[in-house]
Amino acid sequence: IAELKSKILQTNDAFKFDFDLLHANRLSAEDLKKSLIALPAIASKRLVVLRDIEKLSPQNKDLILEFIDKDESCIDLILDANQVDGRSAFMKKVTDKAKVVRFAVHEKANVFDMTKIMLRSPAEALKMLTQLLEEGSHPLQILGGLVWFWGKSRERLSPAQFKKGLLALQEADLNIKRSRTRPEHSLEILIVKLASLKSG
């Protein structure tokens, strides 16, 4: 998924406008339909990731099958599942039309692991952020971990660096709560800023 993101969404604006991360267990048919009919705004394609498809409602399954039958070339749809019944009518129709990729089960990441690698490799921290969000971590929960991390780092920072970090945290908090930008975009910017301040 990370490889597809980097290939399709090559700018921050493309990530903001042409990427959707959806969760089947809290997805309305209206929201799914909007995501599947939207046209690319910046990138050549839109990327839609739908998690936990084993929890899809019957109505949403029908919408996905309709989408697959249309063979839309302007949207790449990734259907992700922890465990599904490959013998079900829905999965048989999906696998007839789609490429199936199986991944090894990995240990879930957590925000504290992400803070540990931020200085060494901000790029790896951003990949871990994507993983956290895709696994269902709430953006404000991740932000809370970053606030804790910054507070623990205070003794190793100058007063000016620490204050700049607090302002960056506050800005991200407001952006997420007021939906000024996509939460994942706000967190990405924050991680880059904090890593830059701490290594500076």
Long-range contacts (C-beta under 8 A, 24 or more apart in sequence): 1-49, 1-78, 1-80, 1-130, 1-134, 2-127, 2-130, 4-47, 4-76, 4-78, 5-47, 5-130, 8-43, 8-44, 8-45, 8-47, 8-76, 9-43, 9-47, 10-43, 11-42, 11-43, 12-185, 12-188, 13-41, 13-42, 14-41, 14-42, 14-43, 15-182, 15-184, 15-185, 15-188, 16-42, 16-181, 16-182, 16-185, 17-41, 17-42, 18-42, 18-43, 18-45, 18-46, 18-47, 19-46, 19-47, 19-48, 19-49, 19-182, 20-46, 20-47, 20-48, 20-49, 21-49, 21-51, 21-133, 21-134, 21-184, 22-48, 22-49, 22-50, 22-51, 23-50, 23-51, 23-52, 23-136, 24-50, 24-51, 24-52, 24-53, 24-54, 24-55, 24-56, 24-57, 24-60, 25-52, 25-55, 27-56, 27-57, 27-60, 29-57, 29-59, 29-60, 29-63, 32-60, 32-63, 32-64, 33-63, 36-63, 36-64, 36-67, 36-72, 36-75, 36-77, 38-75, 39-74, 40-74, 40-75, 44-74, 45-73, 45-74, 45-75, 45-76, 46-74, 46-75, 46-76, 47-75, 47-76, 47-78, 48-75, 48-76, 48-77, 48-78, 49-78, 49-80, 49-134, 50-77, 50-78, 50-79, 50-80, 51-80, 51-134, 51-136, 52-80, 52-81, 52-82, 53-79, 53-80, 53-81, 53-84, 54-81, 54-82, 54-83, 54-84, 56-90, 61-90, 64-94, 65-90, 65-93, 65-94, 68-93, 68-94, 68-97, 68-98, 69-97, 71-97, 80-134, 108-135, 109-135, 110-145, 111-137, 111-141, 111-142, 111-144, 111-145, 111-146, 112-145, 112-149, 114-142, 114-145, 114-191, 115-145, 115-146, 115-149, 118-149, 118-191, 118-194, 118-195, 118-198, 119-195, 119-198, 119-199, 122-191, 122-192, 122-195, 125-191, 125-195, 126-188, 126-191, 126-192, 129-184, 129-187, 129-188, 129-191, 130-184, 133-183, 133-184, 133-187, 139-176, 139-183, 139-184, 139-186, 139-187, 140-173, 140-176, 140-177, 142-187, 143-169, 143-172, 143-173, 143-176, 143-187, 143-190, 146-172, 146-187, 146-190, 146-191, 146-194, 149-194, 150-194, 153-198, 156-198, 157-197, 157-198, 161-197, 161-198, 161-200, 164-193, 164-197, 165-193, 165-194, 165-197, 165-198, 168-193, 168-194, 168-197, 169-194
